[in-house]
Amino acid sequence: MSTGRGLRSWAIRGLRAWVILGVTAIVVFLTLGIWRLFPIYSDEIVYRAWDSRTFFEGFERTRVWSFCGDPGQTVSIPYIFYPAATVFAGNFFIEDLSYNRVIAILAMMASFLMLWFALKRLASNEAEVGPAPPQTWPTAPKLIFCSAVLLCCLGTIPATLVMLRGETGIYVLVAVLVLSFADSRTSLSRSGLTAGFVLLVFSVSLFQHPKALYFLPASAIAMFALLWNRSRLACMAAVSCLAWTGAEGYQINKIQFLSCPDIPRYEEYVRSFNVEAAKLFADPASFVAEVLQNVGPEHLLKIVRKSMFVDAYDVGYLPPVNDNILVEITNSAIGICWIILVLVSIGVVIWDLLRIQDNLFRPAASRRREELIELVGMLALYAGAMAQMFLNKTAWFYDCSYWFWIFIFLAAPSLLRALKARLTADNYAIKRSLAGGFCLVLLSSILSTVLSVETFYQDFNSGFGGPGIPIVTLNPAATKLSIERALAQCELSPAAPRLMVDDLTYPFVQRSYKPISVSYALFLTSFLTSSGISPQEAVIRAKALGSSGMIFRCSNATAFPNLSFKEDGGICCTKFGE
């Protein structure tokens, strides 16, 4: 009889593995239908590829077309960001932008796998230093299944199709921080490697996007959890590096995006996007009032709606979606996911606070220090995510999706941590509830992935352009040929120094020494015409630095009526004289 039970148990496990792999195949098939939309527009890649050039050009950025600060010069990257600039150097000399879709997907898969290991750790009873016993580690089918589900979830919210935006590094940062809090009792070598990885990912994330600053406290807590009991000197050094990175990152972003006294209109424009955090110290009452006004029900409902399939998106970034039964069902599923996330987040934050209170009121000898650090770290992560939402006045659809994913990354491990005792006691009601919630997320993912294929991908293929250059319809071979012909007419080479380029031409002339971007400069110039900034002034500055000429879309050439251009296939160029 025992043999029969063993065979039946083995057969059930085998059937489950095949079911998991079968679902994986379906999910992967659906995902491949929209993979060309990762990312959607070329400028999402080119802006970050520009950062990579600092590695090859003395870790400097050229500020020829600068709106704030001192223009017409090169500005050195702070030493602490050299590793981040080196990481971005991988984008250099690659003309086909589609490979970045693979980078985006790999980054998200890495994030999910780190979260998966954190979940396994939190759901097990293992408390000893070292690897968990074999039965607590996920099997290969489960890993494949969960990775495939993640790829499918990239379509859950339309904006997550833009995974190569600056927030990609933050996803990895949050995932590794969650894993650090869940599995901090490791050997010195492993803790050191994890701490170094946290520092690197934080540096890369902050180099990409200022939102990473909100997770500086959580990163410092992770350093303390990983290193304090093993090497206090290493811990202090790591925290000091974090503080240096945060200070330099804040200064860079303040100069670029926040402080612009020479152009008050521009400074007022960029400051209108967020509640000014400095008011917390200068005028606390005004700060609290502004935050409460910003997080009213109307604004929160707008965030939820902007993360669904709707009839219009910000600045025409995505094509509209006409209402039908599939759209209604998918949006309803996404809305239910939001409700679950909000309820779970509120519940686990309250639970964490109660556990911290209970831990602090225990006698010193019975306090569980590792648990306290883990709880405080997760609260710091929640605080970082919530601060962004509370201080951000806008409701851009890509920000809404970013918040959705961050709260998924935080809610899942926090919920497992809170329910660990019941899970390990084989409480089947709790297990069924968790499985039901996971299946709901999976269902909404599949529905929205199908909807994305039927709407966005088809619309882009049919000619929808939006505000930029869709990669879906971009023909790299034809573009490269037109650029080569235009350059030949202008007697320029792809390696000519300091070419003025846009996001269409840059990938094909990356060998130009310190090229100068016009992709966003022309838009902001038209917005800030009263400030005295002009394209002609930028040309003068570029020539003074040794620019050879221009090569970009002919639509950008209209901003330079005093220059003569030569054209080939929609690409215009001109060579500057001696």
ROKOLLO-811706 format. One line per 2 residues: number of its first residue (from 1); their letters; for each residue x, z, y of C-alpha. Coordinates in steps of 0.2 Angstrom, whole numbers, padded with zeros to 4 digits. Layout:
N
NUM> a> X/Z/Y | ...
***
This chain:
578
1> ms> 0000/0000/0000 | 0014/0004/0012
3> tg> 0021/-0013/0008 | 0005/-0021/0012
5> rg> 0004/-0012/0029 | 0021/-0017/0033
7> lr> 0018/-0035/0030 | 0002/-0034/0040
9> sw> 0011/-0025/0054 | 0025/-0039/0053
11> ai> 0012/-0053/0054 | 0003/-0045/0069
13> rg> 0019/-0043/0078 | 0023/-0061/0074
15> lr> 0006/-0067/0080 | 0008/-0058/0096
17> aw> 0025/-0066/0099 | 0018/-0084/0096
19> vi> 0003/-0080/0107 | 0015/-0074/0121
21> lg> 0026/-0090/0119 | 0010/-0101/0119
23> vt> 0004/-0093/0135 | 0022/-0095/0142
25> ai> 0021/-0114/0138 | 0005/-0116/0147
27> vv> 0012/-0106/0162 | 0028/-0116/0163
29> fl> 0018/-0132/0162 | 0007/-0127/0176
31> tl> 0022/-0122/0187 | 0031/-0138/0184
33> gi> 0016/-0147/0192 | 0020/-0139/0209
35> wr> 0039/-0136/0208 | 0043/-0149/0220
37> lf> 0034/-0139/0234 | 0048/-0126/0233
39> pi> 0051/-0126/0247 | 0040/-0138/0257
41> ys> 0050/-0143/0272 | 0068/-0147/0274
43> de> 0071/-0136/0289 | 0068/-0121/0278
45> iv> 0084/-0126/0269 | 0094/-0133/0283
47> yr> 0093/-0117/0294 | 0101/-0107/0280
49> aw> 0114/-0121/0276 | 0120/-0120/0294
51> ds> 0124/-0102/0291 | 0135/-0107/0276
53> rt> 0146/-0117/0287 | 0153/-0102/0295
55> ff> 0163/-0099/0279 | 0172/-0116/0281
57> eg> 0174/-0115/0300 | 0182/-0099/0303
59> fe> 0166/-0088/0302 | 0160/-0094/0319
61> rt> 0144/-0101/0325 | 0142/-0113/0339
63> rv> 0131/-0109/0353 | 0130/-0125/0362
65> ws> 0111/-0125/0363 | 0108/-0107/0366
67> fc> 0094/-0099/0375 | 0100/-0082/0377
69> gd> 0118/-0075/0379 | 0132/-0085/0385
71> pg> 0130/-0104/0379 | 0143/-0117/0377
73> qt> 0155/-0107/0366 | 0158/-0102/0348
75> vs> 0153/-0084/0343 | 0162/-0075/0329
77> ip> 0153/-0068/0314 | 0156/-0049/0312
79> yi> 0168/-0045/0298 | 0155/-0036/0288
81> fy> 0145/-0052/0285 | 0159/-0062/0278
83> pa> 0153/-0060/0260 | 0136/-0066/0265
85> at> 0143/-0081/0274 | 0153/-0084/0258
87> vf> 0138/-0083/0247 | 0129/-0096/0258
89> ag> 0144/-0108/0257 | 0136/-0114/0241
91> nf> 0125/-0125/0251 | 0139/-0134/0258
93> fi> 0142/-0153/0254 | 0126/-0155/0244
95> ed> 0115/-0169/0251 | 0100/-0167/0239
97> ls> 0090/-0153/0245 | 0079/-0151/0230
99> yn> 0092/-0141/0220 | 0087/-0126/0232
101> rv> 0071/-0125/0223 | 0080/-0120/0207
103> ia> 0089/-0107/0218 | 0073/-0100/0224
105> il> 0065/-0099/0207 | 0081/-0091/0200
107> am> 0081/-0078/0213 | 0063/-0073/0210
109> ma> 0066/-0073/0191 | 0081/-0061/0194
111> sf> 0070/-0050/0205 | 0056/-0049/0191
113> lm> 0068/-0046/0177 | 0076/-0031/0187
115> lw> 0058/-0025/0190 | 0054/-0027/0171
117> fa> 0069/-0017/0166 | 0064/-0003/0179
119> lk> 0046/-0003/0171 | 0053/-0001/0154
121> rl> 0064/0013/0160 | 0050/0022/0169
123> as> 0038/0020/0154 | 0050/0027/0141
125> ne> 0055/0045/0137 | 0074/0041/0138
127> ae> 0083/0053/0149 | 0101/0052/0143
129> vg> 0115/0043/0151 | 0118/0025/0144
131> pa> 0107/0011/0138 | 0090/0015/0132
133> pp> 0086/0015/0113 | 0082/-0002/0106
135> qt> 0063/0001/0104 | 0062/0003/0123
137> wp> 0070/-0013/0128 | 0059/-0029/0130
139> ta> 0060/-0042/0116 | 0064/-0060/0120
141> pk> 0046/-0066/0120 | 0041/-0053/0132
143> li> 0055/-0058/0144 | 0051/-0076/0143
145> fc> 0033/-0073/0145 | 0035/-0061/0160
147> sa> 0047/-0074/0168 | 0035/-0088/0166
149> vl> 0021/-0077/0173 | 0032/-0074/0188
151> lc> 0034/-0093/0191 | 0015/-0095/0190
153> cl> 0013/-0081/0202 | 0023/-0091/0215
155> gt> 0007/-0101/0217 | -0004/-0085/0219
157> ip> -0003/-0086/0237 | -0001/-0103/0246
159> at> 0014/-0097/0256 | 0024/-0092/0242
161> lv> 0027/-0110/0239 | 0040/-0108/0253
163> ml> 0051/-0097/0243 | 0067/-0102/0251
165> rg> 0062/-0094/0268 | 0073/-0080/0274
167> et> 0063/-0067/0264 | 0070/-0073/0247
169> gi> 0085/-0061/0248 | 0073/-0047/0253
171> yv> 0064/-0049/0236 | 0080/-0047/0227
173> lv> 0085/-0032/0237 | 0069/-0023/0234
175> av> 0069/-0026/0216 | 0087/-0020/0214
177> lv> 0083/-0004/0224 | 0068/0000/0213
179> ls> 0079/-0002/0198 | 0092/0009/0206
181> fa> 0080/0023/0208 | 0073/0021/0190
183> ds> 0090/0020/0182 | 0102/0030/0193
185> rt> 0110/0041/0179 | 0123/0028/0173
187> sl> 0141/0028/0171 | 0153/0027/0186
189> sr> 0158/0009/0183 | 0140/0003/0181
191> sg> 0134/0014/0196 | 0148/0006/0207
193> lt> 0144/-0011/0202 | 0126/-0008/0206
195> ag> 0130/0000/0223 | 0141/-0015/0227
197> fv> 0127/-0027/0222 | 0115/-0018/0234
199> ll> 0127/-0019/0248 | 0130/-0037/0245
201> vf> 0111/-0042/0244 | 0107/-0031/0259
203> sv> 0121/-0040/0269 | 0115/-0057/0263
205> sl> 0096/-0053/0266 | 0100/-0046/0284
207> fq> 0111/-0062/0287 | 0095/-0072/0283
209> hp> 0081/-0062/0291 | 0080/-0046/0302
211> ka> 0066/-0039/0291 | 0079/-0033/0280
213> ly> 0083/-0019/0293 | 0067/-0010/0287
215> fl> 0075/-0007/0270 | 0091/0001/0277
217> pa> 0085/0019/0274 | 0080/0014/0256
219> sa> 0097/0006/0253 | 0106/0022/0259
221> ia> 0096/0032/0247 | 0101/0021/0233
223> mf> 0119/0023/0237 | 0117/0042/0237
225> al> 0108/0041/0220 | 0121/0030/0212
227> lw> 0137/0037/0219 | 0136/0055/0226
229> nr> 0138/0064/0209 | 0151/0052/0204
231> sr> 0162/0049/0219 | 0157/0057/0236
233> la> 0171/0047/0244 | 0164/0030/0237
235> cm> 0147/0036/0242 | 0152/0039/0260
237> aa> 0161/0023/0261 | 0146/0013/0255
239> vs> 0134/0022/0267 | 0147/0018/0281
241> cl> 0147/0000/0276 | 0128/0000/0276
243> aw> 0127/0007/0293 | 0140/-0005/0300
245> tg> 0130/-0020/0292 | 0114/-0013/0300
247> ae> 0121/-0011/0317 | 0129/-0028/0317
249> gy> 0114/-0036/0310 | 0103/-0028/0323
251> qi> 0115/-0034/0337 | 0115/-0052/0331
253> nk> 0096/-0052/0330 | 0093/-0044/0347
255> iq> 0104/-0057/0355 | 0096/-0071/0346
257> fl> 0078/-0066/0346 | 0074/-0051/0357
259> sc> 0084/-0049/0372 | 0085/-0063/0384
261> pd> 0085/-0057/0402 | 0091/-0073/0409
263> ip> 0074/-0081/0403 | 0060/-0069/0405
265> ry> 0047/-0081/0399 | 0056/-0083/0382
267> ee> 0059/-0064/0380 | 0041/-0061/0384
269> yv> 0036/-0074/0371 | 0047/-0067/0356
271> rs> 0043/-0049/0360 | 0024/-0053/0359
273> fn> 0026/-0055/0340 | 0029/-0037/0337
275> ve> 0025/-0019/0343 | 0041/-0014/0352
277> aa> 0049/0000/0341 | 0059/0007/0355
279> kl> 0043/0013/0363 | 0042/0026/0349
281> fa> 0055/0036/0359 | 0052/0030/0377
283> dp> 0033/0031/0377 | 0026/0038/0360
285> as> 0008/0039/0366 | 0008/0020/0370
287> fv> 0017/0016/0354 | 0005/0025/0343
289> ae> -0010/0017/0353 | -0002/0000/0351
291> vl> 0001/0002/0332 | -0017/0008/0329
293> qn> -0024/-0006/0338 | -0013/-0018/0328
295> vg> -0018/-0011/0311 | -0037/-0012/0315
297> pe> -0049/-0019/0301 | -0050/-0036/0310
299> hl> -0031/-0038/0309 | -0030/-0032/0291
301> lk> -0044/-0044/0286 | -0035/-0058/0294
303> iv> -0019/-0054/0284 | -0030/-0055/0268
305> rk> -0038/-0071/0273 | -0022/-0079/0278
307> sm> -0015/-0076/0260 | -0029/-0087/0253
309> fv> -0034/-0105/0252 | -0042/-0108/0269
311> da> -0047/-0123/0280 | -0032/-0121/0292
313> yd> -0015/-0114/0291 | -0003/-0109/0305
315> vg> 0005/-0124/0315 | -0002/-0136/0302
317> yl> 0011/-0130/0290 | 0000/-0134/0275
319> pp> -0015/-0146/0272 | -0032/-0138/0274
321> vn> -0042/-0134/0258 | -0060/-0139/0257
323> dn> -0072/-0126/0251 | -0079/-0128/0233
325> il> -0083/-0117/0218 | -0064/-0116/0212
327> ve> -0058/-0111/0229 | -0071/-0097/0230
329> it> -0067/-0090/0213 | -0048/-0091/0217
331> ns> -0050/-0083/0234 | -0061/-0069/0226
333> ai> -0048/-0066/0213 | -0034/-0065/0226
335> gi> -0045/-0053/0236 | -0048/-0042/0221
337> cw> -0029/-0041/0219 | -0027/-0036/0237
339> ii> -0040/-0022/0234 | -0031/-0016/0219
341> lv> -0014/-0016/0228 | -0021/-0006/0242
343> lv> -0029/0007/0231 | -0014/0008/0220
345> si> -0002/0010/0235 | -0012/0024/0243
347> gv> -0013/0033/0226 | 0005/0032/0222
349> vi> 0011/0037/0239 | -0001/0052/0239
351> wd> 0006/0056/0221 | 0024/0054/0227
353> ll> 0021/0066/0241 | 0013/0079/0230
355> ri> 0027/0078/0217 | 0040/0080/0231
357> qd> 0031/0095/0237 | 0030/0102/0220
359> nl> 0048/0099/0217 | 0054/0107/0233
361> fr> 0044/0123/0230 | 0052/0126/0213
363> pa> 0066/0138/0211 | 0083/0130/0215
365> as> 0088/0131/0196 | 0073/0121/0190
367> rr> 0072/0107/0203 | 0074/0090/0196
369> re> 0086/0081/0208 | 0085/0064/0201
371> el> 0067/0064/0201 | 0067/0069/0219
373> ie> 0079/0055/0224 | 0068/0043/0215
375> lv> 0052/0048/0224 | 0060/0049/0241
377> gm> 0068/0031/0238 | 0051/0024/0233
379> la> 0043/0031/0248 | 0057/0024/0259
381> ly> 0053/0007/0252 | 0035/0009/0255
383> ag> 0038/0015/0273 | 0049/-0001/0276
385> am> 0036/-0012/0269 | 0022/-0004/0279
387> aq> 0032/-0003/0295 | 0034/-0022/0295
389> mf> 0015/-0024/0293 | 0010/-0011/0306
391> ln> 0023/-0017/0319 | 0020/-0036/0316
393> kt> 0006/-0042/0328 | 0005/-0060/0321
395> aw> -0003/-0064/0305 | 0007/-0080/0300
397> fy> 0002/-0085/0282 | 0019/-0084/0275
399> dc> 0021/-0066/0282 | 0005/-0062/0273
401> sy> 0011/-0068/0256 | 0028/-0059/0259
403> wf> 0019/-0043/0261 | 0008/-0047/0246
405> wi> 0023/-0049/0235 | 0032/-0034/0242
407> fi> 0018/-0023/0238 | 0017/-0030/0220
409> fl> 0035/-0026/0218 | 0032/-0008/0224
411> aa> 0015/-0004/0216 | 0019/-0009/0198
413> ps> 0034/0003/0195 | 0026/0017/0206
415> ll> 0010/0016/0195 | 0020/0017/0179
417> ra> 0030/0032/0186 | 0014/0041/0190
419> lk> 0006/0037/0173 | 0021/0039/0162
421> ar> 0015/0055/0154 | -0002/0047/0149
423> lt> 0007/0031/0143 | 0019/0041/0132
425> ad> 0005/0051/0125 | -0003/0035/0119
427> ny> -0018/0036/0131 | -0026/0019/0126
429> ai> -0039/0020/0140 | -0025/0020/0153
431> kr> -0016/0006/0143 | -0031/-0005/0143
433> sl> -0034/-0002/0162 | -0016/-0008/0165
435> ag> -0017/-0023/0154 | -0033/-0027/0163
437> gf> -0025/-0027/0180 | -0011/-0037/0174
439> cl> -0022/-0050/0166 | -0032/-0051/0183
441> vl> -0016/-0055/0192 | -0011/-0068/0179
443> ls> -0029/-0076/0180 | -0028/-0077/0199
445> si> -0010/-0084/0197 | -0016/-0098/0185
447> ls> -0031/-0102/0195 | -0022/-0103/0212
449> tv> -0008/-0113/0203 | -0020/-0126/0197
451> ls> -0028/-0126/0214 | -0011/-0129/0223
453> ve> -0008/-0144/0211 | -0025/-0151/0215
455> tf> -0024/-0149/0234 | -0006/-0146/0242
457> yq> 0004/-0157/0231 | -0009/-0172/0231
459> df> -0011/-0171/0250 | 0008/-0171/0253
461> ns> 0010/-0186/0241 | -0004/-0194/0251
463> gf> 0005/-0193/0267 | 0002/-0176/0275
465> gg> 0017/-0172/0286 | 0013/-0156/0295
467> pg> 0026/-0150/0308 | 0042/-0155/0299
469> ip> 0049/-0166/0285 | 0040/-0163/0268
471> iv> 0053/-0163/0254 | 0039/-0170/0242
473> tl> 0039/-0187/0250 | 0057/-0187/0256
475> np> 0068/-0201/0249 | 0086/-0195/0249
477> aa> 0093/-0212/0244 | 0084/-0222/0257
479> tk> 0088/-0209/0271 | 0106/-0209/0266
481> ls> 0107/-0228/0268 | 0098/-0228/0285
483> ie> 0110/-0214/0291 | 0125/-0224/0285
485> ra> 0119/-0240/0293 | 0115/-0231/0310
487> la> 0132/-0222/0310 | 0141/-0239/0307
489> qc> 0132/-0247/0322 | 0137/-0232/0333
491> el> 0155/-0233/0326 | 0154/-0215/0319
493> sp> 0158/-0208/0302 | 0149/-0194/0293
495> aa> 0164/-0183/0296 | 0165/-0186/0315
497> pr> 0167/-0169/0324 | 0152/-0159/0331
499> lm> 0139/-0172/0328 | 0122/-0167/0336
501> vd> 0110/-0168/0321 | 0093/-0162/0315
503> dl> 0086/-0156/0298 | 0084/-0173/0291
505> ty> 0101/-0180/0295 | 0112/-0164/0293
507> pf> 0113/-0164/0274 | 0121/-0181/0274
509> vq> 0134/-0177/0288 | 0139/-0160/0283
511> rs> 0157/-0165/0283 | 0155/-0165/0302
513> yk> 0166/-0151/0310 | 0154/-0138/0317
515> pi> 0138/-0149/0319 | 0125/-0144/0333
517> sv> 0107/-0142/0328 | 0093/-0150/0338
519> sy> 0079/-0146/0326 | 0072/-0131/0335
521> al> 0081/-0133/0352 | 0070/-0147/0358
523> fl> 0054/-0138/0354 | 0060/-0122/0363
525> ts> 0066/-0133/0377 | 0049/-0141/0380
527> fl> 0042/-0123/0379 | 0054/-0116/0392
529> ts> 0055/-0130/0404 | 0053/-0118/0419
531> sg> 0069/-0110/0414 | 0080/-0124/0419
533> is> 0086/-0128/0402 | 0087/-0147/0398
535> pq> 0093/-0158/0384 | 0105/-0166/0396
537> ea> 0114/-0150/0400 | 0116/-0147/0381
539> vi> 0124/-0164/0380 | 0136/-0159/0393
541> ra> 0141/-0143/0384 | 0142/-0153/0368
543> ka> 0154/-0166/0375 | 0164/-0152/0383
545> lg> 0167/-0145/0365 | 0172/-0162/0359
547> ss> 0156/-0168/0351 | 0157/-0186/0345
549> gm> 0139/-0191/0347 | 0121/-0189/0340
551> if> 0112/-0194/0324 | 0094/-0189/0321
553> rc> 0076/-0195/0319 | 0071/-0207/0333
555> sn> 0057/-0195/0338 | 0070/-0183/0344
557> at> 0079/-0197/0354 | 0064/-0197/0367
559> af> 0071/-0181/0374 | 0086/-0190/0380
561> pn> 0080/-0205/0391 | 0096/-0207/0400
563> ls> 0106/-0211/0383 | 0106/-0228/0374
565> fk> 0102/-0226/0355 | 0104/-0238/0340
567> ed> 0091/-0237/0326 | 0090/-0240/0308
569> gg> 0075/-0235/0298 | 0069/-0222/0310
571> ic> 0086/-0215/0312 | 0094/-0215/0329
573> ct> 0112/-0212/0334 | 0123/-0214/0350
575> kf> 0142/-0211/0352 | 0148/-0201/0367
577> ge> 0162/-0209/0377 | 0179/-0202/0380
***
